[in-house]
Amino acid sequence: MIKKKFGLVILISLGLVLGACQSKSSTTTSETKTSVTETTSSTVDLNSLDLPQLDTTIKEDETVVLMSTTDGEIKIKLFPKIAPKAVENFVTHAKEGYYDGVIFHRVIDEFMIQSGDPEGTGSGGESIWGKGFAAEISNQLYHIRGALSMASSSQANSLGSQFFIVQKNEDVSDGLAIQYYPEKIINAYKKGGAPSLDGNYAVFGQVIDGISVVDKIASEEVTTNDSGENSKPVNPVKIVNIKILQEAK
């Protein structure tokens, strides 16, 4: 499901499924020149907003986790103040070992790596509440390189346990409009990301160390997954565990 966007949109279909929460519904995404959600107001001074993804310091109101995988460790900070439900869901699952041994069932080099489905098929997993929940979209968080975001199906309130990390490292800033994006975010997109996902999926964290491990996972040799897409690693890459290094105060 593509949400309405303002500005010029270049529709280059990728035919990608960004996860499924108890559903095999697919979502077609697109590359955009100016990608912005309807919730962005022209009266908001975007350049005055706090942009925690770009801040290298770790604040007291942020949670920090260490994701150990069979390809290495990824350190991520989470933003419970902006995306409280997504963070609570992820952290609770992590504490309970829900993600231990779960594979990255979908990896696409120069796009993203996806995990969080105990079934390893892309159609399993559930939230800590036993039902899907709504995406928390914010104009403070964007799908820049290293962003941690919730996967969902095309249905409303379909977030469960699946998540993905944006890996693309090519400049995707061309055409992003300054009236819809903070200038610092546009500059961040020069280092990579997926702006076409902004407003459609909920960012709730950012990789602060271990992006090379994300690249390594994305470059794994893949075979056809259960959806018929060539994106499932031939040699499974697993999450060993996710440790909580700091909980937000």
C-alpha positions in Angstrom: 0.0 0.0 0.0 1.5 3.3 -1.1 0.3 6.3 1.0 -0.4 9.5 -0.8 2.7 11.7 -1.1 3.2 15.3 -2.0 5.5 16.5 -4.8 6.9 14.8 -7.8 6.9 11.0 -7.5 9.0 8.7 -9.8 7.3 5.3 -9.6 10.0 2.7 -10.2 8.4 -0.5 -8.8 10.6 -2.8 -6.8 8.0 -5.4 -6.2 9.1 -6.0 -2.7 7.4 -7.4 0.3 8.4 -5.6 3.5 7.4 -8.3 5.8 4.1 -9.8 6.9 2.6 -10.0 10.3 0.4 -13.1 10.3 -0.2 -12.3 6.6 1.3 -13.0 3.2 -0.1 -9.7 1.8 2.6 -8.0 -0.3 3.5 -4.3 -0.4 4.9 -2.7 -3.5 7.3 0.1 -2.7 8.7 2.8 -5.0 11.7 5.1 -5.4 10.6 8.7 -5.0 12.1 12.1 -5.8 10.2 13.8 -3.0 8.9 11.4 -0.4 6.9 12.8 2.4 3.9 11.8 4.5 0.6 13.6 4.7 1.3 14.2 8.3 4.1 16.6 7.5 2.8 20.1 8.0 4.1 23.1 6.0 3.8 25.1 9.2 6.4 23.0 11.0 9.9 24.2 10.9 11.5 20.9 10.1 15.0 22.2 10.6 14.2 23.0 14.2 13.2 19.4 15.0 15.3 17.1 17.2 16.7 14.4 14.8 18.0 11.7 17.2 19.2 9.4 14.4 21.9 11.9 13.6 23.1 12.4 17.2 26.1 10.2 17.9 25.6 10.6 21.7 23.4 8.3 23.7 20.8 10.1 25.8 19.1 9.0 29.0 15.7 8.8 27.2 17.1 6.3 24.6 17.4 2.5 24.8 20.5 0.8 23.5 20.7 -2.8 22.4 23.4 -5.1 21.1 22.2 -7.6 18.4 24.6 -10.5 18.1 24.3 -12.4 14.8 26.3 -15.2 13.3 27.8 -12.6 11.0 28.8 -10.2 13.8 27.4 -7.6 16.3 25.2 -4.6 15.6 24.7 -1.9 18.2 21.4 0.0 17.9 19.8 2.8 19.8 16.1 3.0 20.1 13.7 5.9 20.5 10.9 5.1 23.0 10.0 8.8 23.4 9.0 8.9 19.7 8.0 5.3 19.0 7.0 3.9 22.4 4.9 0.9 21.3 7.5 -0.3 18.7 10.3 0.0 21.2 8.4 -1.7 24.0 7.4 -4.5 21.7 11.0 -5.0 20.4 12.7 -4.8 23.8 10.2 -7.1 25.5 10.7 -9.7 22.8 14.4 -9.3 23.1 14.4 -9.8 26.9 12.2 -12.9 26.6 14.5 -14.4 23.9 11.8 -14.3 21.2 14.4 -13.4 18.6 17.1 -15.8 19.7 18.0 -18.2 16.8 15.7 -16.3 14.4 17.1 -16.0 10.8 17.3 -13.1 8.5 14.7 -14.5 6.1 14.9 -11.7 3.6 18.0 -9.8 2.5 18.4 -7.5 -0.5 21.7 -6.0 -1.2 21.5 -2.2 -1.6 18.1 -2.1 0.2 17.6 -3.8 3.5 17.9 -6.9 5.7 14.8 -8.3 7.5 14.2 -10.6 10.4 12.0 -11.1 13.4 9.9 -14.0 12.2 10.3 -17.1 14.3 9.0 -19.2 11.4 11.6 -17.8 9.1 9.1 -17.5 6.3 8.1 -13.9 6.3 4.6 -14.7 7.3 4.9 -15.4 11.0 5.5 -13.7 14.3 3.3 -11.5 16.5 3.5 -8.6 18.9 3.8 -8.9 22.6 0.1 -8.0 22.8 -0.9 -11.0 20.6 -2.3 -8.7 17.9 -1.0 -6.2 15.4 -0.6 -2.5 16.2 -0.4 0.7 14.3 2.8 2.3 12.9 4.1 5.3 14.8 5.1 7.7 12.0 7.2 10.7 13.0 8.8 13.6 11.1 11.8 13.2 13.4 12.7 9.7 12.1 13.6 8.7 8.6 14.7 5.6 6.6 18.3 6.7 6.3 21.1 4.1 6.1 21.2 2.1 9.3 17.6 2.9 10.3 15.7 0.2 12.2 12.1 0.0 11.2 9.0 -2.2 11.7 7.9 -4.4 8.8 4.2 -4.6 8.0 1.7 -6.0 5.6 -0.7 -3.9 3.4 -3.3 -4.1 6.2 -3.8 -1.5 8.9 -2.5 -2.2 12.4 -0.4 -5.1 11.1 2.9 -4.5 13.0 4.0 -7.6 14.9 7.5 -8.9 15.5 9.2 -8.4 12.2 11.7 -5.6 11.5 14.3 -4.5 9.0 17.5 -2.5 8.8 18.0 -0.1 5.9 21.3 -1.0 4.2 21.5 0.9 0.9 24.7 3.0 0.8 24.2 5.0 -2.4 23.3 8.7 -2.6 19.4 8.9 -2.7 19.1 12.6 -1.9 18.5 13.9 -5.4 15.2 15.6 -5.6 14.2 15.5 -2.0 12.3 18.7 -1.3 13.5 21.0 1.5 9.9 21.9 2.3 9.3 18.3 3.3 12.7 17.2 4.6 15.0 18.7 7.2 18.3 19.8 5.5 20.3 17.5 7.7 18.2 14.5 6.7 18.7 15.3 3.0 22.4 15.4 3.7 22.2 12.0 5.5 20.4 10.5 2.5 23.6 11.3 0.5 25.1 8.4 2.4 22.2 6.0 1.5 18.8 5.0 2.7 15.3 4.4 1.3 13.3 7.7 1.4 10.4 6.0 -0.5 9.6 4.1 2.8 9.1 7.4 4.8 5.5 7.7 5.9 4.8 4.1 5.1 6.9 2.2 7.7 7.8 3.1 11.3 11.4 3.8 12.1 12.1 3.2 15.8 15.9 2.9 16.0 19.3 3.6 14.4 22.5 1.5 14.0 25.3 3.3 15.8 28.0 0.6 15.4 28.2 -2.5 13.2 26.9 -1.1 9.9 29.6 -3.2 8.3 27.9 -6.3 9.7 24.6 -5.1 8.1 26.5 -4.8 4.8 27.9 -8.3 5.3 24.5 -9.8 5.8 23.1 -8.0 2.8 25.8 -9.3 0.6 25.1 -13.0 1.5 24.4 -15.3 -1.4 20.6 -15.8 -1.6 18.1 -18.3 -3.0 14.4 -18.2 -3.6 12.3 -17.7 -0.5 8.8 -18.9 0.2 7.3 -15.9 -1.6 9.3 -16.8 -4.8 11.7 -13.9 -4.3 15.5 -14.4 -4.5 16.3 -13.0 -1.1 16.7 -15.8 1.4 20.4 -16.5 2.4 21.7 -19.8 1.2 23.6 -20.1 4.4 21.2 -18.9 7.2 22.3 -15.8 9.1 20.8 -15.9 12.6 20.3 -13.6 15.5 22.1 -15.2 18.4 20.5 -12.9 21.0 19.7 -9.3 21.6 21.0 -7.8 24.9 19.8 -4.6 26.5 22.7 -2.4 27.2 20.7 0.6 28.5 17.1 1.2 29.1 15.6 4.6 28.7 14.8 6.6 31.9 
